[in-house]
């Protein structure tokens, strides 16, 4: 491992100090749970000269907001959020996405802010050597003609097809969460849809954050329909695997018609994929399998596949239909 | 988890004794090869080639050499030459056993991606790892072949595979004619992904020299295999090399052969004049200790209207390395399981830019039986027979290959018992439905050869004057429970309680045994331990009956029993004395005996096989493409069971491995670069606990008086054989589709059609 230095920040003024330290030094990175960062350091994918440990900053906890939403501190661990009664009651799809992610050990370590910042699992990005536009702009994309079973089919570009790996970001996108940050001289807020950038011509640019800008919290609205929501994750093994396809869905049906719906897809997009086309197709229409199917097809119409991931649009269609059928059938929260 | 134990027994053998080394392992005091603390220890990190074929054009090690703590950067330019490349022999032969007949860092040629091209030695692991990234190597790359599809046109038929032990072509009768005359034929092609072992402990060696004597701590299935191989490579007499390997953290074949790291560690230790620890990274485990090769098998069955086999043709195509004609012997057991007069088995190989493939748990049997038992299920459908009945109809008491009778069998009983345990009568009905899941049942026969060592094996038993015994043989514990089991065997033979026996292994200074591979460890080591302990007991009894001071003086040794360390007259148990009393009275600090055992001659009028049967209950969600195994029921006839608990654990582990092979495990080759694309435990999937179903392990007792003195046929691998086809056949029952590839994954199920059958 490369020799690096390490500094820990703590206390109330530690936030300013941490932001100041990283802002002033292009070779410093924040260190939160470290569950991605340390791997990538070891694999020489990330190359900071200094890690600024933020784990003791007062940024933990799930708080009520005056508008009924929840504010999740950036350093709250995934397992804490999953166990929070307010999250379980009002946002079952968030709780479910969390417990289906990673492993128990990782969920105890990994922070919510870090989850938003986690890096892609693309093997060509992670091997530190293959051509990768995300790691080295202009180098090319080895995944395009490579082993790409797990890669994205929505939001791809000719420069990058890496799948966004987060589970919990999928329901957060469906809920229009807001990412709050601090810079050296300001506080900012980003609508989550603007937080995850499509790869386009600049796959190295994954977020709008400036260097040294620190996520402090995630504000999550809790609309009533989210009480009846689910997260359905399809993968090869039962646990400890990223999604091949996942669906976060909340559905409200009145008199047999869809009165409200939120849908986002995971495992298929270069970003957590808000399924607005599907939502638009559904609202006001009948809550039937046929209309679910049409909505899913509308969402996936522009999917672009490789020979190895050609099964994904169809699997995503089926998973979305299943999720909506399940919500219609019994309001299951699983 | 349910298990029926074998018949209860009086003596220590067979009892479900807890592992004698369990405490050391769970408290971390058991030391593995990369944990040995040594004064002045240094750390070595390997650098792998980034191209799959070509030449090294330049090496710039200057920056690495300047890095803090670096002691040496070794490459082909300065490592020095090996003395000789030993031939590839299976480690069961007890001699040299290199993983491939190529040794790295001897020249500038690159044969496969990841080939070791440099070794960086530093004072700490982190510094060595850092410096390993600073070695700049340039290559002239040439086109490579790494997958079947790139080399299909260049396939050749080798004279022999598997180190020359298995002929490339085997024939009996006239397959062509028999297939032409068959009432029914099934002709199918099966494909298999490459697999890697991924034991939890990565391969590692710690080496140090004292003058011209070398000590190596190695992760290995056989310390003697490491000793002989490193001796040959270094040109050092093997008597000057001591190899220690008390514990190996899983192997599954990845440490059955001796790969390059122990010899490289020894060479590096000589260069830097200090002890060197060399541990492979997880990624390096994908190029540093072999793999189960990608393969394609075509299998053609011919049968009469009643389902009796008349012909079996089985062809295999697979990539091997540039050096060795290696294919796992997939055609062996599949050609011996059922009576069939006409047979043809042919291996074809493609020279590819990979390491030599190697043994991986159930090497060949698991893949060959997948082809055979999936095709048998289809044949059953074609002749309208219950799949179980088809197997019984083709049952044989003799090995179809040699014509000799099986030394023991049990297949019929295993099939019947397994069927009972899974509730096979449900198979006749359409699949049950449970919500979105369709429930299917499938079965397959299981079999694994009984291998024995080529040469006599030895052990030593010593009884001390305090009445405790130490029994020794050089076998390594690879996680199977061998230390526990051999303690039981020794205690039984000596007539001692197990608490007063200690078994020691894992050191070439101890009596020689071959590597514990091929499910043969328990059989061959128990034979020699039993021989040594029995010899010692006879010596002790003889001493007592000849001792005027003994209450047993003058007795016929045949009338003396030993119970709890006390020698007594069988008909007058009140008369006798303890071993300890005998030794103390005679001022004897200890008594010792050695024992040896050699396998039956090759022309013995028997053939040997371990049989079993596998049954699976599988839930399939055909819409989402999910397959989850709900229950596995296996029944096995492994001969004498030495420890009901460790035997059950091994069989259960094998069954779960079979599930893993069926549904998860695949290493994807990247043909453009010739590199394995998913060389990590994040992307190479093995089952997690949540994937493990209810596993029912059942024993069928058979007595085998041929294979070895205790009649032990082995449990390490037969648990895996037949699981994958049982699962595939259950998927067929559930959704009506036959899948002929491993692993069977979501896209295979989803590709089947639009929606679930209603």
Interface residues (C-beta under 8 A of the other chain):
Chain A: X1 X2 X3 X44 X121 X123 X129 X130 X145 X146 X147 X149 X234 X236 X237 X238 X239 X240 X241 X244 X311 X314 X315 X318 X319 X322
Chain B: X50 X68 X126 X129 X130 X133 X436 X623 X624 X625 X626 X628 X663 X664 X668 X670 X672 X673 X677 X678 X682 X683 X685 X687 X688 X689 X690 X691 X745 X746 X747 X750 X751
